[in-house]
Amino acid sequence: MLSGYEYIISKQIQWANNRNLPLIDSEGYRGRPTYTLDLKQNLFETLLEKNQDQFLQGNGQEILGSKQKPAKMQALHSSSALGVNIFQYWQKRGLISEIASACGFCNRGSQVSERIVFEEKYTIDSKFVIPPNIDVVIHNNDSSKYKLFAIECKFSEAYGGRRHGGLKSAYLAEQNLWTDLSNLEKLAKEISPDDERYSYLHSAQLIKHILGLKTKLGNKDFRLLYLWYDVLGREGADHRAEVEDFTEVVKVDGIKFHAMTYQKLIVILDRYYREEHLKYIKYITERYY
């Protein structure tokens, strides 16, 4: 059986081959070709100017490339490209509540969500120079119980074989950060400085997102979604078990956290929106389902 990472890469290469898209490697000329020649080829629609600005202001340098080295988002297995392909379509058409409800944040037909921001920064404390960048943030109007819905997007990262780093001890030294988060603090201590509990889930990153959101809002007036790509076999099963374990930990502290696979999200979008958005639904089902 293919590894999870190899499954994702092979599926994406096949998608590109079926469309006669020429591919290059990360250095532009050698190694395994898994990058498109330009960013447009890797996206359903051209990146909106406001979204370009947001990615340029982020810390990931996702869209900065050159002739010698393609941008990270040009990778077929890029989680940011997948995030754009899922969320920008609805953002561009003003259908924010539709994608929010599909993600399980609110009831279908709800009109609480107003705008989408990519790579939004949430400073935890001035002591930490680099604030967490949350992949996708859906901002809501005053009628919503929650001010925003935050989404951490994962594609191939969990299956690459690299162990995720733990949480730096400096976060644990700031006692004010952990007010009303005693269970999460206990987990944070366990994965600091090294994370021996999780092999697929980057728990330290999720903890920093929670701390940043809580610091910004001053309460727990948010919901956080872990949106991940499932694979066959043991890796997928183990990843799911780790997600469920983390969910139970944060639930004790009252954090509104849930997880969903991209496959489940795509099934929901196909079920409710195929007829009206056929070209888009065909794209995401053929490429990612």
C-alpha positions as CSV (number, residue, x, y, z in Angstrom):
1,M,0.0,0.0,0.0
2,L,1.2,3.5,-0.8
3,S,2.2,5.7,2.1
4,G,-0.2,8.6,2.9
5,Y,2.2,11.1,1.4
6,E,2.9,9.0,-1.7
7,Y,-0.9,8.6,-2.2
8,I,-1.5,12.3,-2.1
9,I,1.4,13.1,-4.4
10,S,0.6,10.4,-6.9
11,K,-3.1,11.4,-7.1
12,Q,-2.2,15.0,-7.7
13,I,0.4,14.2,-10.4
14,Q,-2.3,12.1,-12.1
15,W,-4.7,15.0,-12.0
16,A,-2.1,17.2,-13.6
17,N,-1.2,14.6,-16.3
18,N,-4.9,14.3,-17.2
19,R,-4.9,18.0,-17.9
20,N,-1.6,18.0,-19.8
21,L,0.0,20.4,-17.2
22,P,3.8,20.4,-17.4
23,L,5.4,20.0,-14.0
24,I,8.7,21.1,-12.5
25,D,10.4,20.2,-9.2
26,S,11.0,22.5,-6.3
27,E,14.3,23.8,-7.8
28,G,12.7,24.2,-11.2
29,Y,14.8,21.7,-13.1
30,R,15.7,18.5,-11.2
31,G,14.1,15.9,-8.9
32,R,10.5,14.8,-8.8
33,P,8.2,17.2,-10.7
34,T,5.3,18.2,-8.4
35,Y,5.0,21.9,-9.1
36,T,3.1,23.7,-11.8
37,L,4.9,26.2,-14.0
38,D,2.9,29.1,-12.7
39,L,0.4,29.6,-9.8
40,K,-2.7,30.0,-12.0
41,Q,-2.4,26.4,-13.2
42,N,-2.6,25.1,-9.6
43,L,-5.8,27.1,-8.7
44,F,-9.4,26.8,-9.9
45,E,-9.5,30.6,-10.2
46,T,-6.8,33.3,-10.2
47,L,-5.9,34.4,-6.7
48,L,-7.8,37.6,-5.9
49,E,-5.7,40.7,-5.4
50,K,-6.8,41.1,-1.8
51,N,-5.9,37.5,-1.1
52,Q,-2.5,38.0,-2.8
53,D,-1.9,40.8,-0.3
54,Q,-2.9,38.6,2.6
55,F,-0.5,35.9,1.6
56,L,2.3,38.3,1.0
57,Q,1.8,39.7,4.6
58,G,1.8,36.1,6.0
59,N,4.9,34.4,7.3
60,G,4.8,31.4,5.0
61,Q,6.0,33.1,1.8
62,E,3.5,31.0,0.0
63,I,3.3,32.9,-3.3
64,L,6.9,34.3,-3.6
65,G,8.7,32.4,-6.3
66,S,11.2,32.8,-9.1
67,K,12.3,31.2,-12.3
68,Q,14.8,29.1,-10.4
69,K,12.5,28.2,-7.5
70,P,8.7,28.0,-7.7
71,A,6.4,29.4,-5.0
72,K,5.2,27.0,-2.3
73,M,1.6,27.4,-3.5
74,Q,2.6,26.0,-6.9
75,A,3.1,22.6,-5.3
76,L,0.3,20.2,-6.3
77,H,0.3,19.1,-2.6
78,S,0.2,22.6,-1.2
79,S,-2.2,23.0,1.7
80,S,-2.5,26.7,1.0
81,A,-3.5,26.0,-2.7
82,L,-6.1,23.5,-1.5
83,G,-7.4,26.1,1.0
84,V,-7.7,28.7,-1.7
85,N,-9.4,26.3,-4.1
86,I,-12.0,25.5,-1.4
87,F,-12.7,28.9,0.2
88,Q,-12.0,31.6,-2.4
89,Y,-14.8,30.4,-4.7
90,W,-17.4,31.1,-2.1
91,Q,-15.6,34.3,-1.0
92,K,-15.6,35.7,-4.5
93,R,-19.3,35.1,-4.9
94,G,-20.3,36.5,-1.5
95,L,-21.5,33.0,-0.4
96,I,-19.6,33.1,2.9
97,S,-22.4,31.5,5.0
98,E,-22.7,28.7,2.6
99,I,-19.1,27.5,3.0
100,A,-19.3,28.2,6.8
101,S,-22.3,26.0,7.2
102,A,-20.7,23.3,5.0
103,C,-17.8,23.3,7.4
104,G,-20.2,22.7,10.3
105,F,-19.9,26.1,12.0
106,C,-23.5,27.0,11.7
107,N,-26.9,25.8,10.3
108,R,-27.5,25.7,6.6
109,G,-29.4,28.9,5.6
110,S,-27.7,30.9,8.4
111,Q,-26.5,34.4,7.3
112,V,-24.1,35.2,10.1
113,S,-20.8,35.1,8.2
114,E,-19.6,38.1,6.2
115,R,-16.0,37.9,5.0
116,I,-13.0,35.5,4.7
117,V,-9.4,36.4,5.4
118,F,-6.4,34.2,4.6
119,E,-3.3,34.0,6.7
120,E,-4.6,36.3,9.5
121,K,-2.2,36.9,12.4
122,Y,-3.2,36.5,16.0
123,T,-0.6,37.8,18.4
124,I,-0.3,35.8,21.6
125,D,2.0,38.1,23.5
126,S,4.6,40.8,22.6
127,K,7.3,38.5,23.9
128,F,6.7,36.1,20.9
129,V,8.0,37.8,17.7
130,I,6.2,35.6,15.2
131,P,2.4,35.4,15.8
132,P,0.4,32.4,14.7
133,N,-1.0,32.7,11.1
134,I,-4.4,31.0,10.8
135,D,-5.0,29.7,7.3
136,V,-8.6,30.8,6.9
137,V,-10.7,33.1,9.2
138,I,-14.4,33.7,8.6
139,H,-15.6,36.9,10.3
140,N,-19.2,37.1,11.4
141,N,-21.7,39.8,12.0
142,D,-23.2,40.8,15.4
143,S,-26.0,38.4,15.1
144,S,-23.7,35.5,15.5
145,K,-22.9,33.9,18.9
146,Y,-19.2,33.7,17.7
147,K,-17.2,36.6,16.4
148,L,-15.3,34.4,14.0
149,F,-14.7,30.9,12.7
150,A,-11.0,29.9,12.3
151,I,-9.7,27.0,10.2
152,E,-6.4,25.2,10.2
153,C,-5.9,23.5,6.8
154,K,-3.8,20.4,6.4
155,F,-3.1,18.4,3.2
156,S,0.1,16.3,2.9
157,E,2.0,17.7,5.9
158,A,0.8,15.1,8.4
159,Y,2.2,12.2,6.3
160,G,5.6,13.5,5.3
161,G,7.5,11.5,7.9
162,R,8.8,14.5,9.8
163,R,8.0,14.7,13.4
164,H,6.3,18.0,14.4
165,G,8.0,20.2,16.9
166,G,6.7,20.5,20.4
167,L,5.7,23.7,22.3
168,K,8.5,26.0,23.5
169,S,8.7,26.3,27.3
170,A,8.5,30.1,27.0
171,Y,4.7,29.8,26.4
172,L,4.3,27.8,29.7
173,A,6.2,30.5,31.6
174,E,3.4,33.0,30.8
175,Q,0.8,31.9,33.4
176,N,-1.8,34.5,32.2
177,L,-2.1,32.7,28.9
178,W,-3.6,29.6,30.5
179,T,-6.4,31.2,32.5
180,D,-9.4,28.9,32.2
181,L,-7.3,26.4,30.1
182,S,-6.0,24.1,32.8
183,N,-6.5,20.9,30.7
184,L,-4.8,22.5,27.6
185,E,-2.0,23.6,29.9
186,K,-1.5,20.1,31.1
187,L,-1.2,18.9,27.5
188,A,1.1,21.8,26.6
189,K,3.5,20.7,29.4
190,E,3.4,17.1,28.1
191,I,4.5,18.2,24.6
192,S,7.1,20.7,25.7
193,P,9.8,20.9,24.5
194,D,9.2,17.7,22.4
195,D,5.9,16.2,21.3
196,E,6.0,12.5,21.9
197,R,2.3,12.1,22.1
198,Y,1.3,12.9,18.5
199,S,2.9,11.7,15.3
200,Y,0.5,13.2,12.7
201,L,-1.3,16.0,14.5
202,H,0.7,19.2,15.0
203,S,-0.8,19.9,18.4
204,A,1.6,22.7,19.3
205,Q,0.4,24.7,16.3
206,L,-3.2,24.2,17.3
207,I,-2.5,25.2,20.9
208,K,-0.8,28.5,19.7
209,H,-3.9,29.2,17.5
210,I,-6.1,28.8,20.5
211,L,-3.9,31.1,22.6
212,G,-3.8,33.7,19.9
213,L,-7.6,33.6,19.4
214,K,-8.3,33.8,23.1
215,T,-5.8,36.7,23.5
216,K,-7.4,38.6,20.7
217,L,-11.0,38.1,21.7
218,G,-10.5,38.2,25.4
219,N,-12.8,35.2,25.8
220,K,-13.7,32.0,24.0
221,D,-15.9,33.7,21.5
222,F,-14.7,31.7,18.5
223,R,-14.8,28.3,16.9
224,L,-11.8,26.5,15.5
225,L,-11.9,23.8,12.8
226,Y,-9.1,21.3,12.0
227,L,-9.7,20.6,8.3
228,W,-7.6,17.6,7.2
229,Y,-7.1,15.3,4.3
230,D,-7.8,11.6,5.0
231,V,-5.7,8.7,3.6
232,L,-6.2,5.0,3.5
233,G,-4.7,2.5,5.9
234,R,-3.0,2.9,9.3
235,E,-1.8,6.5,8.8
236,G,-5.2,7.8,8.2
237,A,-6.6,5.8,11.1
238,D,-3.8,7.0,13.5
239,H,-4.2,10.6,12.3
240,R,-8.0,10.4,13.1
241,A,-7.3,8.9,16.5
242,E,-4.9,11.7,17.4
243,V,-7.5,14.3,16.2
244,E,-10.1,12.7,18.4
245,D,-7.8,12.7,21.4
246,F,-6.9,16.4,21.0
247,T,-10.6,17.2,20.6
248,E,-11.4,15.5,24.0
249,V,-8.6,17.5,25.7
250,V,-9.8,20.9,24.6
251,K,-13.5,20.1,25.1
252,V,-12.9,19.9,28.8
253,D,-11.8,23.6,28.8
254,G,-14.8,24.7,26.8
255,I,-13.0,25.4,23.6
256,K,-15.3,25.0,20.6
257,F,-13.1,22.8,18.4
258,H,-14.1,20.3,15.8
259,A,-12.5,18.4,13.0
260,M,-13.6,17.5,9.5
261,T,-11.9,15.8,6.5
262,Y,-11.7,17.5,3.2
263,Q,-13.5,14.5,1.7
264,K,-16.5,15.0,4.0
265,L,-16.6,18.7,3.2
266,I,-16.5,18.0,-0.6
267,V,-19.3,15.5,-0.2
268,I,-21.4,18.1,1.5
269,L,-20.7,20.7,-1.2
270,D,-21.5,18.2,-3.9
271,R,-24.8,17.3,-2.2
272,Y,-26.1,20.8,-1.9
273,Y,-24.5,22.8,-4.7
274,R,-23.7,20.6,-7.6
275,E,-26.4,21.8,-9.9
276,E,-25.8,25.5,-9.4
277,H,-22.0,25.3,-9.2
278,L,-21.3,22.3,-11.5
279,K,-17.9,23.4,-13.0
280,Y,-16.5,24.1,-9.6
281,I,-17.9,20.9,-8.0
282,K,-16.5,18.8,-10.8
283,Y,-13.1,20.4,-10.3
284,I,-12.8,19.8,-6.5
285,T,-14.3,16.3,-6.7
286,E,-12.0,15.1,-9.6
287,R,-9.0,16.6,-8.0
288,Y,-9.4,16.0,-4.3
289,Y,-12.0,13.4,-3.6
